[in-house]
Amino acid sequence: MRLINKEILIRTSEKSDSAYLFKWWNDLNFSHNIGFTKNELTISNIESIIDNFNNEASGILIIEISNHIIGELNYSITNNIANIGITIGELTFQNKGYGNRILKIFIKYLFTSFDKEIDTITLEAKKDNLIANHLYQKLGFIISKSPLNCNLEDDTFYYYLPKENF
């Protein structure tokens, strides 16, 4: 996958991206939001995840801004539901509106150009992640009373976005 919009590039991850994912996924500032604990993953584990996760039903994508790797998107498709996640791992690129722009590009792609028909997009956010929760609601995601396509703790908000609401 390769999506380009001005200075934003969203592309399929490669093994050479493992060091970035290692840094973000093992950083306590981010890892509690995505379900990992510090030093739980090794570079070798991440390379295996990239090999196994990048297929027609799921993927780990790298986000670049003006040729700087700044974060990752991930998705998995079950039936007509896409569950997605995003991490802007580089602090200097946070709170600058990139998350909003990146998600709009990716959501539009999933609903209009993805190989399979997607009816609903789901995602999760820890309740204390105020910035993410504000963004998801601003984009039209609706808080669900129960998870549609996931199994996380009670300190998590579950969101869904029907295609007709985008």
Contacts in CASP RR format, 6 or more apart in sequence:
PFRMAT RR
TARGET T0000
AUTHOR 0000-0000-0000
METHOD contacts of the structure
MODEL  1
MRLINKEILIRTSEKSDSAYLFKWWNDLNFSHNIGFTKNELTISNIESII
DNFNNEASGILIIEISNHIIGELNYSITNNIANIGITIGELTFQNKGYGN
RILKIFIKYLFTSFDKEIDTITLEAKKDNLIANHLYQKLGFIISKSPLNC
NLEDDTFYYYLPKENF
1 10 0 8 1.000
1 11 0 8 1.000
1 12 0 8 1.000
1 59 0 8 1.000
1 61 0 8 1.000
2 9 0 8 1.000
2 10 0 8 1.000
2 11 0 8 1.000
2 12 0 8 1.000
3 9 0 8 1.000
3 10 0 8 1.000
3 11 0 8 1.000
3 105 0 8 1.000
3 106 0 8 1.000
3 109 0 8 1.000
4 10 0 8 1.000
5 101 0 8 1.000
5 105 0 8 1.000
7 65 0 8 1.000
7 66 0 8 1.000
8 63 0 8 1.000
8 64 0 8 1.000
8 65 0 8 1.000
8 98 0 8 1.000
8 101 0 8 1.000
8 102 0 8 1.000
8 105 0 8 1.000
9 63 0 8 1.000
9 64 0 8 1.000
9 65 0 8 1.000
9 67 0 8 1.000
10 61 0 8 1.000
10 62 0 8 1.000
10 63 0 8 1.000
10 64 0 8 1.000
10 73 0 8 1.000
10 102 0 8 1.000
10 105 0 8 1.000
10 106 0 8 1.000
11 61 0 8 1.000
11 62 0 8 1.000
11 64 0 8 1.000
12 54 0 8 1.000
12 59 0 8 1.000
12 60 0 8 1.000
12 61 0 8 1.000
12 62 0 8 1.000
13 21 0 8 1.000
13 50 0 8 1.000
13 54 0 8 1.000
13 59 0 8 1.000
13 60 0 8 1.000
13 61 0 8 1.000
13 62 0 8 1.000
13 72 0 8 1.000
14 50 0 8 1.000
14 62 0 8 1.000
15 47 0 8 1.000
15 50 0 8 1.000
15 51 0 8 1.000
17 50 0 8 1.000
17 62 0 8 1.000
17 69 0 8 1.000
18 43 0 8 1.000
18 46 0 8 1.000
18 47 0 8 1.000
18 50 0 8 1.000
19 43 0 8 1.000
20 62 0 8 1.000
20 69 0 8 1.000
20 71 0 8 1.000
20 72 0 8 1.000
21 46 0 8 1.000
21 49 0 8 1.000
21 50 0 8 1.000
21 60 0 8 1.000
21 72 0 8 1.000
22 41 0 8 1.000
22 42 0 8 1.000
22 43 0 8 1.000
22 46 0 8 1.000
23 89 0 8 1.000
24 30 0 8 1.000
24 31 0 8 1.000
24 71 0 8 1.000
24 72 0 8 1.000
24 87 0 8 1.000
24 89 0 8 1.000
25 31 0 8 1.000
25 34 0 8 1.000
25 36 0 8 1.000
25 40 0 8 1.000
25 41 0 8 1.000
25 46 0 8 1.000
26 36 0 8 1.000
26 38 0 8 1.000
26 39 0 8 1.000
26 40 0 8 1.000
26 41 0 8 1.000
27 38 0 8 1.000
27 89 0 8 1.000
28 38 0 8 1.000
30 87 0 8 1.000
30 89 0 8 1.000
31 37 0 8 1.000
31 38 0 8 1.000
31 40 0 8 1.000
32 126 0 8 1.000
33 87 0 8 1.000
33 125 0 8 1.000
33 126 0 8 1.000
33 129 0 8 1.000
33 132 0 8 1.000
34 85 0 8 1.000
34 87 0 8 1.000
41 49 0 8 1.000
49 60 0 8 1.000
50 60 0 8 1.000
53 59 0 8 1.000
53 60 0 8 1.000
53 74 0 8 1.000
54 60 0 8 1.000
56 115 0 8 1.000
56 116 0 8 1.000
57 76 0 8 1.000
57 77 0 8 1.000
57 78 0 8 1.000
58 74 0 8 1.000
58 75 0 8 1.000
58 76 0 8 1.000
58 77 0 8 1.000
59 74 0 8 1.000
59 75 0 8 1.000
59 76 0 8 1.000
60 72 0 8 1.000
60 73 0 8 1.000
60 74 0 8 1.000
61 72 0 8 1.000
61 73 0 8 1.000
61 74 0 8 1.000
61 75 0 8 1.000
61 106 0 8 1.000
62 69 0 8 1.000
62 71 0 8 1.000
62 72 0 8 1.000
63 69 0 8 1.000
63 70 0 8 1.000
63 71 0 8 1.000
63 72 0 8 1.000
63 73 0 8 1.000
63 86 0 8 1.000
63 88 0 8 1.000
63 98 0 8 1.000
63 102 0 8 1.000
64 70 0 8 1.000
65 93 0 8 1.000
65 98 0 8 1.000
68 90 0 8 1.000
68 93 0 8 1.000
69 90 0 8 1.000
70 88 0 8 1.000
70 89 0 8 1.000
70 90 0 8 1.000
70 93 0 8 1.000
70 98 0 8 1.000
71 86 0 8 1.000
71 87 0 8 1.000
71 88 0 8 1.000
71 89 0 8 1.000
71 90 0 8 1.000
71 93 0 8 1.000
72 86 0 8 1.000
72 87 0 8 1.000
72 89 0 8 1.000
73 84 0 8 1.000
73 85 0 8 1.000
73 86 0 8 1.000
73 102 0 8 1.000
73 106 0 8 1.000
74 84 0 8 1.000
74 85 0 8 1.000
74 86 0 8 1.000
75 82 0 8 1.000
75 83 0 8 1.000
75 84 0 8 1.000
75 85 0 8 1.000
75 106 0 8 1.000
75 110 0 8 1.000
76 82 0 8 1.000
76 83 0 8 1.000
77 83 0 8 1.000
77 116 0 8 1.000
77 118 0 8 1.000
78 149 0 8 1.000
80 116 0 8 1.000
80 117 0 8 1.000
80 118 0 8 1.000
80 119 0 8 1.000
80 120 0 8 1.000
81 118 0 8 1.000
81 119 0 8 1.000
81 120 0 8 1.000
81 121 0 8 1.000
81 122 0 8 1.000
81 148 0 8 1.000
81 149 0 8 1.000
82 110 0 8 1.000
82 114 0 8 1.000
82 118 0 8 1.000
82 120 0 8 1.000
82 121 0 8 1.000
82 122 0 8 1.000
83 121 0 8 1.000
83 122 0 8 1.000
83 123 0 8 1.000
83 149 0 8 1.000
83 150 0 8 1.000
84 106 0 8 1.000
84 110 0 8 1.000
84 121 0 8 1.000
84 122 0 8 1.000
84 123 0 8 1.000
85 123 0 8 1.000
85 124 0 8 1.000
86 99 0 8 1.000
86 102 0 8 1.000
86 103 0 8 1.000
86 106 0 8 1.000
86 123 0 8 1.000
88 94 0 8 1.000
88 98 0 8 1.000
88 99 0 8 1.000
95 131 0 8 1.000
99 135 0 8 1.000
100 135 0 8 1.000
100 138 0 8 1.000
100 139 0 8 1.000
103 135 0 8 1.000
103 139 0 8 1.000
104 139 0 8 1.000
107 121 0 8 1.000
107 139 0 8 1.000
107 161 0 8 1.000
107 166 0 8 1.000
108 166 0 8 1.000
110 118 0 8 1.000
110 121 0 8 1.000
111 118 0 8 1.000
111 121 0 8 1.000
111 163 0 8 1.000
111 166 0 8 1.000
118 163 0 8 1.000
119 162 0 8 1.000
119 163 0 8 1.000
120 148 0 8 1.000
120 160 0 8 1.000
120 161 0 8 1.000
120 162 0 8 1.000
120 163 0 8 1.000
121 141 0 8 1.000
121 160 0 8 1.000
121 161 0 8 1.000
122 144 0 8 1.000
122 147 0 8 1.000
122 148 0 8 1.000
122 149 0 8 1.000
122 150 0 8 1.000
122 158 0 8 1.000
122 159 0 8 1.000
122 160 0 8 1.000
122 161 0 8 1.000
123 136 0 8 1.000
123 141 0 8 1.000
123 159 0 8 1.000
124 147 0 8 1.000
124 150 0 8 1.000
124 152 0 8 1.000
124 156 0 8 1.000
124 157 0 8 1.000
124 158 0 8 1.000
124 159 0 8 1.000
125 132 0 8 1.000
125 133 0 8 1.000
125 136 0 8 1.000
125 156 0 8 1.000
125 157 0 8 1.000
125 159 0 8 1.000
126 132 0 8 1.000
126 155 0 8 1.000
126 156 0 8 1.000
126 157 0 8 1.000
127 133 0 8 1.000
127 155 0 8 1.000
127 156 0 8 1.000
127 157 0 8 1.000
128 155 0 8 1.000
133 157 0 8 1.000
136 157 0 8 1.000
136 159 0 8 1.000
137 143 0 8 1.000
137 159 0 8 1.000
139 161 0 8 1.000
140 161 0 8 1.000
140 165 0 8 1.000
140 166 0 8 1.000
141 159 0 8 1.000
141 160 0 8 1.000
141 161 0 8 1.000
142 159 0 8 1.000
142 160 0 8 1.000
142 161 0 8 1.000
142 165 0 8 1.000
143 157 0 8 1.000
143 158 0 8 1.000
143 159 0 8 1.000
144 158 0 8 1.000
144 159 0 8 1.000
144 160 0 8 1.000
146 158 0 8 1.000
147 158 0 8 1.000
148 158 0 8 1.000
148 160 0 8 1.000
150 158 0 8 1.000
152 158 0 8 1.000
END
